[in-house]
Amino acid sequence: MASGLTPLPPDKIARTDEEVDHQRYVTRLPRALDIFLNELTGGKMDETLSSRMAQWATEKPQGSIEWHIGSLVMHAANKIDPDHGASAEEADKERATNEVAAEDQAEKVLEQESQ
């Protein structure tokens, strides 16, 4: 069984990044549930379950239980939303980048206020 994860072309990466930056409330709720389920099952903080499954499908040794689970989940998800795993990983990266930028900006403001 193939991993079900196809790398995104640059234009889709840019589109995914733009979508993350301008998400509406109704689209943020499923993502919050996705992150919650990932953390509930022992995943990394602020990572979506979709991204975690995509990583399992591509990074775990073929034949391992994680690889099988990740590949199965990504195969099913990609039937509903093509390139779901790759999009989820890109969205996670974009959100992390935005969070780091916000934290850096907050540090600068605090430094300026303390002077």
VEXDREN-2710 file (C-alpha; in Angstrom, 1 decimal):
% VEXDREN-2710
k/r/px/py/pz
1/MET/0.0/0.0/0.0
2/ALA/1.3/3.4/-0.9
3/SER/1.5/6.1/1.7
4/GLY/-1.2/8.2/0.0
5/LEU/0.8/11.4/0.5
6/THR/1.8/13.4/-2.6
7/PRO/4.1/16.4/-2.1
8/LEU/2.3/19.7/-2.8
9/PRO/3.3/21.8/-5.7
10/PRO/4.5/25.3/-4.9
11/ASP/1.3/27.0/-6.0
12/LYS/-0.8/24.8/-3.6
13/ILE/1.7/25.5/-0.8
14/ALA/1.1/29.2/-1.3
15/ARG/-2.7/28.7/-1.4
16/THR/-2.7/26.6/1.7
17/ASP/-0.5/29.2/3.6
18/GLU/-2.9/31.9/2.5
19/GLU/-5.9/29.9/3.7
20/VAL/-4.4/29.4/7.1
21/ASP/-3.8/33.1/7.5
22/HIS/-7.4/33.9/6.7
23/GLN/-9.5/31.1/8.2
24/ARG/-13.0/31.7/9.4
25/TYR/-14.4/30.5/12.7
26/VAL/-16.3/27.6/11.1
27/THR/-13.1/26.2/9.5
28/ARG/-11.1/26.6/12.7
29/LEU/-13.4/24.4/14.7
30/PRO/-12.7/21.1/12.9
31/ARG/-9.0/22.0/13.0
32/ALA/-9.2/22.5/16.8
33/LEU/-10.9/19.1/17.1
34/ASP/-8.1/17.6/15.0
35/ILE/-5.5/19.1/17.3
36/PHE/-7.4/18.0/20.4
37/LEU/-7.6/14.4/19.1
38/ASN/-3.9/14.4/18.3
39/GLU/-3.0/15.6/21.8
40/LEU/-5.5/13.2/23.4
41/THR/-3.7/10.3/21.6
42/GLY/-0.2/11.4/22.6
43/GLY/0.8/13.6/19.6
44/LYS/2.9/16.7/19.6
45/MET/1.4/19.9/21.0
46/ASP/-0.5/22.0/18.4
47/GLU/0.0/19.4/15.6
48/THR/-3.1/18.1/13.9
49/LEU/-3.9/14.4/13.8
50/SER/-4.0/14.6/10.0
51/SER/-0.4/15.9/9.9
52/ARG/0.7/13.2/12.3
53/MET/-0.9/10.5/10.2
54/ALA/0.7/11.9/7.1
55/GLN/4.1/11.8/8.8
56/TRP/3.5/8.2/9.9
57/ALA/2.6/7.3/6.3
58/THR/5.8/8.8/4.9
59/GLU/8.4/8.6/7.7
60/LYS/7.7/5.4/9.6
61/PRO/9.3/2.2/8.4
62/GLN/7.1/0.4/5.8
63/GLY/5.3/-2.5/7.5
64/SER/5.3/-0.9/10.9
65/ILE/2.0/-0.5/12.7
66/GLU/2.3/3.3/12.5
67/TRP/3.0/3.1/8.8
68/HIS/-0.1/1.0/8.2
69/ILE/-2.3/3.2/10.3
70/GLY/-1.0/6.4/8.8
71/SER/-1.3/5.0/5.2
72/LEU/-4.8/3.8/5.8
73/VAL/-5.9/7.1/7.4
74/MET/-4.3/9.2/4.6
75/HIS/-5.8/6.9/1.9
76/ALA/-9.3/7.5/3.3
77/ALA/-8.7/11.2/3.9
78/ASN/-7.4/11.8/0.4
79/LYS/-10.6/10.2/-1.0
80/ILE/-12.6/13.0/0.7
81/ASP/-10.0/15.8/0.4
82/PRO/-7.3/15.2/-2.2
83/ASP/-3.8/16.0/-0.8
84/HIS/-5.2/16.2/2.7
85/GLY/-2.1/15.0/4.5
86/ALA/0.3/17.2/2.6
87/SER/-2.1/20.2/3.1
88/ALA/-2.4/19.4/6.8
89/GLU/1.4/19.3/7.2
90/GLU/1.8/22.6/5.3
91/ALA/-1.0/24.2/7.4
92/ASP/0.7/23.1/10.6
93/LYS/4.0/24.6/9.4
94/GLU/2.3/27.9/8.5
95/ARG/0.5/28.1/11.9
96/ALA/3.8/27.4/13.7
97/THR/5.6/30.1/11.6
98/ASN/2.8/32.6/12.4
99/GLU/3.0/31.7/16.2
100/VAL/6.7/32.2/16.3
101/ALA/6.4/35.6/14.5
102/ALA/3.7/36.7/17.0
103/GLU/5.9/35.6/19.9
104/ASP/8.9/37.5/18.4
105/GLN/6.8/40.6/18.0
106/ALA/5.5/40.4/21.6
107/GLU/9.1/40.1/22.9
108/LYS/10.0/43.2/20.9
109/VAL/7.1/45.1/22.4
110/LEU/8.0/44.0/25.9
111/GLU/11.6/45.1/25.4
112/GLN/10.5/48.5/24.2
113/GLU/8.2/49.0/27.1
114/SER/10.8/48.1/29.6
115/GLN/13.3/50.7/28.3
END
